[in-house]
Amino acid sequence: MTTPWGEFALTRFPEDPRDRLRAWDASDAYLLAHLAEREVPLTGTVVVVGDRWGALATALAAHAPTQITDSFLAQEATRANLARAGIAPGTVRLLTTQDPPPQRIDVLLVRVPKSLALLEDQLLRLAPAVHEGTVVVGTGMVKEIHTSTLQLFERVLGPTRTSLARQKARLIFCTPDPAPRPGPNPWPYVYQLPDGIGPVSGRTVVNHAGVFCADRLDIGTRFFLQHLPRTSGPQRIVDLGCGNGVVGTAVAVANPEAEVLFVDESFQAVASAEATYKANGVPGHAEFRVGDGLTGVPAGSVDLVLNNPPFHSHQATTDATARRMFTGARRALRPGGELWVIGNRHLGYHVTLRRLFGNSRLVASDPKFVVLKAVKER
């Protein structure tokens, strides 16, 4: 990536030679060009929110920015890209969306996320640190910036306008208003599950902003809950890509002797899973981990993996995440252990599972979803 601050070799994380997706896009380049062309003073506390793969933080490292991200993978990509550029550890401060934000922000740069709820939560959390002189610039592709996006900036921070489009990217300019801020942050959102979905019927869900389908139970998870395997005894079970943790909580409720590991690359998701689990007073033992799939889980140590893999990486459609999850599950499972997957019918996960496990069985299906089971035979 060529920028006014130099050229940088950037990659996504984890690095995959089959992944042709770049670690930056036109919106990153547009923002960096604007900062240089307008000679925006990058002094005081510079905060970069939602940096997809560390492109912004790496380019602006000379200004010692603070990066705030919900993504473990994005944070690891940032570390790798900074190291590749020869930037000393600690130059860029790395925070998660669950960490307390800086108390004062002088420059706020926002890469607009896919989730409007996550943007709302972050702007509300950062608003007390923004002052009348704060420079606020957002960036995103044209298809990611909607009227609701601009209205949110205006409601939380102050008067907002947009730039002309450049290479299908657009900038957002916001002038902080010292007037009183909006009301309390509505996140996390708490609701009760419906009846007829197994062990978690009528139980509580806690969703932090940005978690998929944050205000209701999505239809895929509902279908999965109705067809989960029955377990008993002291098994080690993983809710892989746990989201709000409803699936893992259901297994824990049904089998109090199970040890359940909830894992996701989203800090918001793992916080939601832990809050959901604790809100329901589930007996037994649970572990909550933010990470890259099952990396770090000992090989052959797991009896059952439950997985609803995403098929998007931000705006890009890809099966790379699902492949990595399935491969990690096979390594972590003991011989005879099972991977259960829920997915849209058209994704063809059964082909990938047969390639990796040598088998794949259809457990349940409806016009939209399939539940598949693969067994690690040796």
C-alpha positions in Angstrom: 0.0 0.0 0.0 1.4 3.3 -1.1 0.6 6.2 1.3 1.9 9.8 2.0 3.8 8.2 4.9 5.6 5.6 2.7 4.9 2.1 1.2 3.9 -0.7 3.4 3.6 -4.5 2.8 0.4 -5.5 4.4 -1.3 -8.8 4.9 -4.4 -10.1 6.5 -4.3 -12.5 9.4 -3.9 -15.4 9.3 -1.8 -15.3 6.2 -3.1 -17.7 3.6 -1.5 -17.9 0.1 -4.9 -18.9 -1.3 -6.5 -15.7 0.1 -6.5 -13.1 -2.7 -8.1 -10.4 -0.6 -6.1 -7.3 0.2 -5.4 -5.9 3.7 -6.7 -2.5 2.7 -9.2 -0.9 0.3 -10.0 2.4 -1.3 -11.5 3.9 1.8 -8.3 3.4 3.7 -6.3 5.1 0.9 -8.9 7.9 0.6 -8.7 8.8 4.3 -4.9 8.7 4.4 -4.7 10.9 1.3 -7.2 13.4 2.8 -5.1 13.7 6.0 -2.0 14.5 4.0 -3.6 16.8 1.4 -5.4 18.9 4.0 -2.4 18.7 6.3 -4.7 17.6 9.2 -2.7 18.1 12.4 -2.2 14.6 13.8 -1.2 15.8 17.3 -2.4 14.9 20.8 -4.3 11.6 21.1 -5.0 10.0 17.8 -7.6 7.2 17.9 -8.3 4.8 15.0 -11.6 2.8 15.4 -12.5 -0.3 13.3 -9.2 -0.5 11.4 -9.8 -3.7 9.4 -6.3 -5.2 9.2 -4.1 -2.4 10.6 -3.6 -0.5 7.4 -4.4 2.9 9.1 -2.6 2.2 12.3 0.5 1.1 10.4 0.6 4.1 8.0 0.1 6.5 10.9 2.4 4.8 13.4 4.7 7.9 13.5 1.8 9.7 15.3 1.5 7.0 18.0 -2.2 6.2 17.4 -4.5 4.1 19.6 -6.3 1.4 17.6 -9.6 0.2 18.9 -11.0 -3.0 17.3 -13.5 -5.7 17.9 -11.5 -8.3 16.0 -8.8 -10.5 17.4 -7.7 -11.3 13.8 -7.5 -7.6 12.9 -5.4 -7.0 16.1 -3.0 -9.8 15.2 -2.8 -8.5 11.6 -1.9 -5.1 13.0 0.9 -6.5 15.1 2.3 -8.4 12.1 2.1 -5.5 9.8 3.7 -3.1 12.3 6.6 -5.6 12.8 7.0 -6.1 9.1 7.3 -2.3 8.7 10.0 -2.2 11.5 7.8 -0.3 13.9 8.7 -0.9 17.5 6.2 -2.7 19.8 4.2 -0.3 21.9 4.4 2.5 19.3 0.7 1.8 18.5 -1.5 1.2 21.5 -3.8 -1.7 20.8 -7.2 -1.7 22.5 -10.3 -3.8 22.1 -13.9 -2.7 22.1 -14.2 -4.0 25.6 -11.4 -1.9 27.0 -11.9 1.5 28.5 -11.2 4.1 25.8 -8.8 7.1 26.1 -10.1 9.9 28.3 -9.3 12.5 25.7 -9.4 12.2 21.9 -7.9 14.9 19.7 -8.2 13.1 16.3 -10.8 10.4 15.8 -10.6 8.3 12.6 -13.4 5.8 12.1 -13.5 3.0 9.6 -17.3 2.5 9.3 -18.1 -1.1 10.4 -20.7 -3.4 8.8 -22.8 -3.2 12.0 -24.6 0.1 12.7 -25.1 -1.1 16.3 -21.4 -1.5 16.8 -20.8 2.0 15.4 -23.5 3.4 17.8 -21.9 1.6 20.8 -18.4 2.8 19.9 -19.4 6.4 19.2 -21.4 6.6 22.5 -18.4 5.1 24.4 -16.0 7.6 22.8 -18.2 10.7 22.9 -17.2 11.8 26.4 -13.6 12.0 25.3 -14.4 14.1 22.2 -14.1 17.9 22.6 -15.0 20.9 20.5 -11.6 20.8 18.8 -11.5 17.1 18.0 -11.0 16.3 14.3 -13.5 13.6 13.4 -13.2 11.8 10.0 -15.0 8.6 9.1 -14.3 6.5 6.0 -15.9 3.6 4.2 -17.0 2.3 0.8 -20.0 4.0 -0.7 -22.1 0.8 -0.2 -21.2 0.9 3.6 -22.3 4.5 4.3 -26.0 5.1 4.5 -28.3 7.9 5.6 -28.6 6.1 9.0 -24.7 6.2 9.3 -24.6 9.9 8.9 -27.6 10.4 11.2 -25.8 8.4 13.9 -22.7 10.5 13.7 -24.8 13.6 13.9 -26.9 12.4 16.8 -24.0 11.3 18.9 -21.2 13.8 18.0 -22.5 16.7 16.0 -23.1 18.2 12.5 -22.1 15.7 9.8 -21.5 15.9 6.0 -19.9 13.6 3.4 -17.3 14.0 0.7 -17.6 13.3 -2.9 -17.0 9.6 -3.8 -13.5 8.5 -4.9 -12.9 5.0 -6.2 -16.3 4.0 -4.7 -15.1 5.3 -1.3 -16.4 8.2 0.7 -15.4 10.2 3.8 -17.5 11.5 6.6 -16.7 14.8 8.3 -18.2 15.5 11.7 -17.9 18.7 13.7 -18.2 17.9 17.4 -20.9 19.8 19.2 -20.3 20.7 22.8 -24.0 20.5 23.6 -25.2 17.7 25.9 -24.8 14.2 24.5 -27.6 11.7 23.8 -29.0 9.4 26.4 -27.5 6.2 27.8 -25.9 3.5 25.7 -28.6 0.9 24.9 -25.9 -1.9 24.6 -25.7 -4.6 25.7 -29.2 -5.6 24.7 -31.0 -8.2 26.8 -34.0 -10.3 25.7 -35.7 -13.7 26.4 -35.6 -16.6 24.1 -38.8 -18.1 22.7 -40.3 -21.5 23.7 -39.9 -24.6 21.6 -36.1 -24.5 21.0 -34.9 -27.0 23.5 -33.0 -26.5 26.8 -32.7 -22.7 26.5 -36.3 -22.1 25.8 -37.4 -18.9 27.7 -33.9 -18.2 28.9 -32.0 -14.9 28.8 -29.7 -13.7 26.1 -27.2 -10.8 26.5 -25.9 -9.3 23.3 -23.2 -6.7 23.0 -23.3 -4.4 20.0 -22.0 -5.9 16.8 -22.9 -9.5 17.5 -24.9 -11.1 14.6 -28.6 -10.6 14.9 -28.2 -8.7 18.2 -31.9 -8.1 19.0 -33.4 -11.5 18.3 -32.6 -15.2 17.7 -31.6 -15.7 14.1 -33.4 -18.4 12.2 -30.2 -20.5 11.6 -29.4 -20.7 15.3 -33.0 -21.5 16.1 -32.9 -24.4 13.6 -29.6 -25.6 15.1 -30.9 -25.5 18.7 -33.7 -27.8 17.6 -31.3 -30.4 16.4 -28.3 -30.3 18.7 -26.7 -33.7 19.7 -27.6 -35.1 23.1 -24.6 -35.4 25.4 -24.0 -36.8 28.8 -21.2 -37.1 31.3 -18.0 -35.1 31.6 -17.4 -34.2 27.9 -15.3 -31.4 26.6 -17.4 -29.4 24.1 -16.5 -26.3 22.0 -18.9 -23.7 20.8 -16.7 -22.5 17.9 -17.6 -19.1 16.6 -19.8 -18.8 19.6 -21.5 -15.4 18.9 -23.7 -14.7 21.9 -23.1 -18.2 23.3 -26.7 -19.5 23.0 -25.6 -22.8 21.4 -22.9 -23.6 24.0 -25.3 -22.5 26.8 -27.9 -24.9 25.5 -25.5 -27.8 25.7 -24.3 -26.8 29.2 -27.9 -26.6 30.4 -28.7 -30.1 29.0 -25.5 -31.6 30.3 -24.2 -30.0 33.6 -21.2 -32.3 33.6 -19.9 -30.9 30.3 -16.9 -28.6 30.1 -17.8 -26.0 27.5 -15.3 -23.7 25.7 -16.8 -20.7 24.1 -14.4 -19.2 21.4 -14.8 -16.4 18.9 -12.5 -13.9 17.2 -14.9 -11.0 18.3 -14.3 -9.5 21.7 -18.0 -8.4 21.7 -19.1 -11.9 21.0 -17.1 -13.6 23.7 -18.3 -10.9 26.2 -21.9 -11.7 25.1 -21.4 -15.4 25.5 -20.0 -15.0 29.0 -22.8 -12.7 30.0 -25.5 -15.0 28.5 -24.0 -18.0 30.3 -23.8 -16.2 33.7 -27.2 -14.6 33.3 -28.8 -18.1 33.2 -27.0 -19.5 36.3 -25.8 -22.5 34.3 -24.0 -25.1 36.5 -20.8 -26.8 35.4 -17.5 -25.4 34.0 -17.1 -23.0 31.1 -14.2 -21.1 29.5 -14.4 -18.0 27.4 -11.7 -17.3 24.9 -11.1 -14.7 22.2 -8.8 -16.2 19.6 -8.1 -17.6 16.2 -10.5 -20.6 16.1 -9.1 -23.6 18.0 -5.5 -22.4 17.9 -4.0 -23.3 21.2 -6.5 -26.1 22.0 -4.5 -29.4 22.4 -4.9 -31.9 19.6 -7.2 -34.8 20.4 -8.6 -33.1 23.5 -12.2 -32.3 22.4 -15.3 -34.6 22.2 -17.6 -32.3 20.3 -17.4 -29.1 18.3 -20.5 -27.1 17.4 -20.0 -24.6 14.6 -22.0 -22.0 12.7 -19.2 -20.6 10.5 -19.5 -17.1 8.9 -19.2 -16.9 5.2 -18.3 -13.2 5.1 -15.0 -11.4 5.9 -16.3 -7.8 6.3 -18.0 -7.2 2.9 -16.2 -10.0 1.1 -17.8 -13.4 0.6 -15.3 -16.3 1.3 -15.2 -19.8 2.6 -11.7 -19.4 4.0 -13.0 -19.0 7.6 -15.1 -22.1 7.4 -12.2 -24.2 6.0 -10.0 -23.0 8.8 -12.6 -23.8 11.4 -13.2 -27.3 10.1 -9.5 -28.0 9.9 -8.9 -26.8 13.4 -11.8 -28.8 14.7 -10.5 -32.0 13.1 -7.1 -31.4 14.8 -8.7 -30.7 18.2 -11.1 -33.6 18.2 -10.3 -37.0 19.7 -10.8 -40.1 17.5 -14.5 -40.7 17.4 -15.2 -37.0 18.2 -17.8 -35.1 16.2 -18.1 -31.8 14.4 -21.7 -30.5 14.0 -22.2 -27.7 11.5 -25.1 -25.5 10.7 -25.0 -23.7 7.3 -27.0 -22.4 4.4 -27.8 -25.2 1.9 -26.1 -23.4 -1.0 -22.7 -23.2 0.7 -21.9 -26.9 0.1 -20.1 -27.5 3.4 -20.6 -31.3 3.0 -18.0 -31.3 0.2 -15.4 -29.6 2.4 -16.2 -31.9 5.3 -15.8 -35.0 3.2 -12.5 -33.8 2.0 -11.2 -33.2 5.5 -12.9 -35.9 7.5 -13.7 -38.5 4.9 -17.3 -38.4 5.8 -20.3 -36.1 6.3 -23.8 -37.0 7.3 -27.0 -34.9 7.0 -28.6 -34.6 10.4 -31.5 -32.3 9.5 -32.5 -29.8 6.8 -35.2 -27.3 5.8 -35.5 -25.2 2.6 -32.7 -22.9 3.8 -30.4 -24.7 6.3 -28.7 -28.0 6.8 -27.2 -29.5 9.9 -24.2 -31.7 9.1 -22.1 -34.1 11.2 -18.6 -35.2 10.5 -16.7 -37.8 12.7 -13.0 -37.9 13.2 -12.3 -41.6 12.5 -8.6 -41.7 13.4 
